Amino acid sequence: MTIRDHPPGVLRRTAGAAAAAALALAGAIALPAETAHADATAAGDVIANLWEYNWNSVASECTDVLGPGGYGAVWVAPPAESLKQSGFSWWDVYQPYSSSLNGRFGTAAQFASMVTACHEAGLKVYTDAVINHTAAQTGVGYNGTTITNKYDTPDWDPDDFHTSAECNDSDLIIDDWSNLSEIQNCELLGLPDLETEEDDVRSGIAAYLNKQIALGVDGFRVDAAKHIPVADLNAISAKLDNTASGADPYVFQEVYPGSTPAASDYYASGDVLDFTYASRLKSAFQGNVSDLSSLESSGVLPAANSVSFVTNHDTERNGLHMSYKDGDTYRLANVFELAYKWATPTIYSGFEWSSSDQAPPNSNGFVTDTNCSSGWYCLQRDTAIAGMVKWHNAVGSAAVTNWTTKSSSVIGFARGTSGYIALNNGSSAATHTFATGMADGTYANVVDNGATTVTVSGGNATLTVPAKSAIAFHDGAFTPCTTCEPGDGGSTSTVTATFNTYASTTSGTSVYVVGSIAALGGWDTSQAVRLSSTGYPICRGL
């Protein structure tokens, strides 16, 4: 395209281009001088929770997004055959029918291929282990198993389950949530409760988990762990094989909040998912983020014994925690989780829903391939999250330092001298000077995929932090994400985008647009789209 010289003045530029659905961060650029640093994209410890993705989609995401993005592990839904009922509710997969690995998300062969693909991408694989109970409903499973008596399944006989006598409750249902014996020996919502104190039951559970370990699985998230005594969990773990790496399987456990048992009771059998952490983040991001200065003393679990999260498949639906429906606030809470030094962080990615029981996108119940532009909210593809995973890896174990509270909505902190983040939960942009503790120089802002830079002088940086967003930078080379999109959960649909911006120009000035996709240069400024001034004062690019 030809750029015509024009006189000084105010230029309104409109770029019509084939662009991904939310190119909010694309725009005219000035090309800064580059600063040389070491690369910092090696895999870390962040766990991507790809909840109810089918196996083919998990494999693709590991290869194309999670591996290149520096994630350490992927956590997937229960692989066992489960109840298949007419409504195809998401919770069918938490009602096991058999230990077959032919299930709702694909075949055993596809499961094995997924594990291999994720390993080749540098990720460990953790599965949901539903080992406390079997299905409450009779019927037909996703591999054709028929059950007519819920206490008689392909893997278990009636004497493998707790009875009302052992439960000390005539209706066999947990209804006294302060009674530990009832919680661990009665039925949760009518789900037959396995006698995990019996050695043959422990051996059967271990056989199911070892079948997965033989295919390369590296660990397990234990569903409903609070309903299984710690001694039983340790006995089951003692029967597990080593993983392909020669290590013990990594175990982290769901211990839902309540008067008993305490989360701390389960440190002996593995790490524990921290519901209190997620609750504290919800309170802060729906109130004052300045309250996060006291996060460590707010009742959250010890970092060494816990796994953190912002939401999960249960709590996003029951309102206990935030969800994708909270938009920018939810995204910002995840940014904070990745930035703050605490427990192993997880990033949750699931499907959109309008009712709590709603099924994932499916064909006759079988989950179809994940389409991030339709029916799914793919947070791991969000530009800010992708950048912060790399930031998280770059700062490593550096301590939180230089904490500053500028207002109830604006905070900033460093991770040693390795990285700095300023976060604004307010409704308008905020400009402040932050003592970063960083070496003087120019750094890429990872939150907008390197579209803007930060200058540190005398250890300080004056930053204008956008509303409901953050600015984060680290001492290391930043590789922009080419598989993610800003602010839309990962939509990959193609649209025509128009950008209206006013800028002062001088005669001979050339105007460019750069963005996250190939059509806009993939954040490579040398490949930015040059706009035509033929229609001055409007510049266009096609």
Residue, then its C-alpha position, 0 to 999 in steps of 0.5 A: m500500500t502507498i502512504r501519502d505524505h500529509p500535513p501535521g494534524v490529528l489523524r483518525r485511523t480506521a483499520g479494517a482487517a481480518a482479525a480475531a474477535a477481540l483485538a482490543l490490544a492491537g493498535a498503532i505502535a512506536l518501535p522500542a529498542e530491544t533489551a537482551h535477556a535470557d528466555a524464560t518460557a520453560a515449563g513451570d508448575v502451573i496446572a491447566n484444568l481442562w475440565e470435560y474436554n475430550w481426549n483429542s482436544v486435550a491432546s491438541e491443547c497440550t501440543d499447540v497451547l499448553g506446552p509452548g505456553g510453559y504450563g507444567a501439567v494438565w488436569v483432566a476429567p474422570p476417564a472411567e465409563s460413567l452413567k449416561q442419562s437422557g439429559f447428559s448432565w455434566w455430573d454423569v461422569y462423577q457417577p462411575y459405571s465401570s473402570s473401563l477407559n472407554g467413556r464420555f470423552g473418548t476411547a481408551a486408545q484416544f486417552a493413551s494417545m492424549v497422555t503421550a501427546c501431552h508428555e511430548a509437549g512437556l506436560k504431566v497428566y493428572t486425572d480426576a479419580v472418583i474412588n469414594h463411590t459409584a453411581a446412584q442411578t441405574g441405567v446404561g453407561y457410555n461403554g454400554t454397561t447396564i446396571t440394574n442394581k446400583y450395588d452390583t457393578p462390573d467391578w463391585d459386589p454388594d458387600d463392597f459397600h457400606t450399609s446402614a448398619e455401618c453408617n449408623d443411620s437408617d436412611l444411609i444418607i449423610d444428613d449430619w455434617s458434623n458427624l465424621s463417621e457419617i460423612q465417611n461411611c454414609e452415602l453422599l447424595g445416594l452414591p453407593d459408598l465403597e468400603t475403603e477400609e477393606d483390603d480387596v476394595r483398596s486393591g480394586i481402586a489401586a488397580y484402576l489407578n495403576k491402569q492409568i499409570a501404565l498409560g503414563v498418567d502422573g497423578f490424581r485429583v481425588d474427588a470427594a476425599k473428605h468422605i474417605p479416611v486418610a488411613d484408607l487413602n494412604a493404604i491405596s497410595a501404597k499399592l500404586d505403581n511408580t509413574a513413568s518418571g520413576a516417581d510416586p504419583y502426585v496426589f491432590q485432594e478435594v476436601y470441601p469446607g465444613s466443620t469436619p474433617a479439617a483440610s489439615d487432616y489430609y496433608a498426610s495423604g497429599d496436597v489439598l485444593d484450597f477452597t478458602y483461597a478462592s473465597r478470599l480472592k472472590s471477596a477481594f475482587q468483588g470488594n477491595v483488592s488492597d485486602l490481599s496484603s493480608l492474604e497469607s494470614s486470612g485462613v488460607l491453607p499453607a502453601a506447602n500443602s495446597v493447590s490454589f484455584v480461582t474457581n472449579h466446576d462445582t463452585e462456579r455453579n453454586g456461587l461459592h466462587m467467581s466464574y467466567k461470567d464475572g468477565d474482566t474481574y474474573r480474569l484479573a483474579n487469575v492474573f493475581e493467582l499467577a503473580y502472587k507467590w503461594a501454592t501451586p496454581t491452577i487455571y480452569s477452562g470449561f464450557e459456557w452454561s446457563s443452567s447448573d446441570q447443563a451438559p457440555p457440547n456433545s453428540n448423543g452425550f459424547v463430548t465433541d471437540t472443544n471450539c473456543s469460539s462457541g460454547w467453551y470459555c478457554l481462559q488458557r488462551d487469553t492473552a493476559i493469562a498466557g503472558m502471566v504463566k510465562w511471568h510466573n515461570a520467569v520469577g520462579s521462587a522469588a519472594v513477594t517484595n515491594w508491596t504497595t497499596k495505592s488505593s483500595s483498587v490498585i496494588g503492586f508488588a515485586r517478586g524479588t528483583s525478577g519481576y513486577i506487577a501493578l494491578n487495577n481492579g477499578s473502573s477507570a485507568a489509574t496512573h501511579t509511580f511504583a518502586t519496582g526493585m527492578a534494574d533500570g531498562t525497558y521491559a515487555n508488558v506480558v499482560d498485553n502480549g508485549a504490545t506495550t513496554v515499561t521503562v524503569s528508571g532509578g528502580n521506579a516506573t510510572l504506569t497507567v494501569p488500565a481498568k480491570s487489568a494489570i501491567a506485568f514485566h519480568d527480567g527475561a526475554f518475552t516470547p509473545c503468544t501466537t495461539c491466544e487472543p486478548g480478553d475473550g477466553g480464546s475465540t478464534s473466529t474471524v471478523t472485520a475489526t475497526f479501530n478508532t484512535y486519534a493521534s498527532t502526526t507529522s508529515g511523512t509519518s507512517v501508521y501501522v497496526v500490529g496484533s496477536i494473529a498472523a494477519l496482524g503480524g503475530w506481535d512481530t513489529s517488523q510484520a505490522v500492517r502498514l495503513s494507507s492514508t489515501g482517504y486522509p484523515i482516515c487511514r485504512g488497511l485491508 
